[in-house]
Amino acid sequence: MSLEVGGINSYFNYNTDTATATTSTSKLEDTLKNDLSGATDDELMSVCKDFESYFIEQMFKAMQKMVPDSGQDTSASTKQLQEFYKEQMVQSFAEQSTEGGGLGIAQVLYEQMKRNYGL
């Protein structure tokens, strides 16, 4: 089996911002569409952590937009790969941050849902 460079370029020939944002957004939307009235405490906390992770991810992306471009002249395919891996890194940082205690949003949201909806 051989791997052609043209095949890699065509694989990454899409808007990474849209693709990654769609993936994390649709994951969160799918989670929130579920009926949580019968959810266990662990499932409810998982949903709250997903929300916090998404929030942190969006915050990181907004902060990245404030960093000026390096001005390096790179090819379009190299730039697409860099953007792809940067998006993956941001998602990973957001998930790890949430698992490590995060900002506390998940815990507050969890407590509010338990109190207000009797879950």
C-alpha positions as CSV (number, residue, x, y, z in Angstrom):
1,M,0.0,0.0,0.0
2,S,1.4,3.3,-1.0
3,L,0.6,6.8,0.2
4,E,0.7,9.6,-2.3
5,V,1.4,13.2,-1.4
6,G,-1.5,14.3,-3.6
7,G,-3.8,12.0,-1.6
8,I,-2.7,13.7,1.7
9,N,-3.3,17.2,0.2
10,S,-6.8,16.3,-1.1
11,Y,-7.6,14.7,2.3
12,F,-6.8,18.0,4.1
13,N,-8.4,20.2,1.4
14,Y,-11.2,21.5,3.6
15,N,-11.8,24.4,5.9
16,T,-10.4,23.2,9.2
17,D,-12.2,25.8,11.3
18,T,-15.6,24.7,9.9
19,A,-14.9,21.0,10.1
20,T,-13.5,21.0,13.7
21,A,-16.1,23.5,14.9
22,T,-18.8,21.4,13.4
23,T,-17.5,18.2,15.1
24,S,-17.3,19.6,18.6
25,T,-20.5,21.5,18.2
26,S,-22.4,18.5,16.9
27,K,-21.0,16.3,19.7
28,L,-22.3,18.8,22.3
29,E,-25.6,19.1,20.5
30,D,-26.1,15.4,20.4
31,T,-25.4,15.1,24.1
32,L,-27.8,17.9,25.0
33,K,-30.6,16.5,22.8
34,N,-30.8,13.4,25.0
35,D,-33.4,13.3,27.8
36,L,-31.4,13.8,30.9
37,S,-34.2,13.2,33.4
38,G,-33.2,9.6,33.9
39,A,-29.5,10.2,33.8
40,T,-27.2,9.0,36.5
41,D,-25.0,11.4,38.4
42,D,-22.0,10.3,36.4
43,E,-23.8,10.8,33.1
44,L,-25.0,14.2,34.2
45,M,-21.5,15.3,35.2
46,S,-20.2,14.0,31.9
47,V,-22.6,16.3,30.0
48,C,-21.6,19.2,32.2
49,K,-17.9,18.5,31.5
50,D,-18.6,18.3,27.8
51,F,-20.2,21.8,28.0
52,E,-17.3,23.2,30.0
53,S,-14.8,21.7,27.5
54,Y,-16.6,23.2,24.6
55,F,-16.7,26.6,26.4
56,I,-12.9,26.4,27.1
57,E,-12.2,25.4,23.5
58,Q,-14.1,28.5,22.2
59,M,-12.2,30.7,24.7
60,F,-8.9,29.3,23.5
61,K,-9.9,29.9,19.9
62,A,-10.8,33.5,20.6
63,M,-7.4,34.0,22.4
64,Q,-5.6,32.5,19.4
65,K,-7.2,35.1,17.1
66,M,-5.4,37.8,19.1
67,V,-2.0,36.4,18.3
68,P,-0.5,38.0,15.2
69,D,0.4,35.8,12.3
70,S,4.1,34.9,12.1
71,G,4.3,36.1,8.5
72,Q,6.1,33.0,7.4
73,D,5.5,32.1,3.7
74,T,4.2,28.5,3.7
75,S,2.4,26.5,1.1
76,A,-1.3,26.2,1.3
77,S,-1.1,22.5,2.2
78,T,1.4,23.1,5.0
79,K,-0.9,25.8,6.3
80,Q,-3.9,23.5,6.2
81,L,-2.0,20.8,8.1
82,Q,-0.8,23.4,10.7
83,E,-4.4,24.6,11.2
84,F,-5.7,21.0,11.5
85,Y,-3.2,20.1,14.2
86,K,-3.7,23.4,16.0
87,E,-7.4,22.7,16.2
88,Q,-6.7,19.2,17.5
89,M,-4.4,20.6,20.1
90,V,-6.9,23.2,21.3
91,Q,-9.6,20.5,21.6
92,S,-7.2,18.3,23.6
93,F,-6.2,21.2,25.9
94,A,-9.8,22.0,26.5
95,E,-10.7,18.4,27.4
96,Q,-7.6,18.0,29.6
97,S,-8.4,21.2,31.4
98,T,-11.9,20.1,32.1
99,E,-10.7,16.7,33.5
100,G,-8.2,18.5,35.7
101,G,-10.9,20.6,37.5
102,G,-11.3,23.2,34.8
103,L,-12.9,26.5,35.6
104,G,-15.5,25.0,37.8
105,I,-18.3,25.6,35.3
106,A,-19.1,21.9,35.1
107,Q,-19.5,21.6,38.9
108,V,-21.7,24.7,39.2
109,L,-23.8,23.6,36.2
110,Y,-24.2,20.1,37.7
111,E,-25.3,21.4,41.1
112,Q,-27.8,23.8,39.4
113,M,-29.3,21.0,37.3
114,K,-29.6,18.7,40.3
115,R,-31.2,21.4,42.4
116,N,-33.6,22.9,39.8
117,Y,-34.6,19.8,37.9
118,G,-34.4,17.2,40.7
119,L,-32.2,15.1,38.6
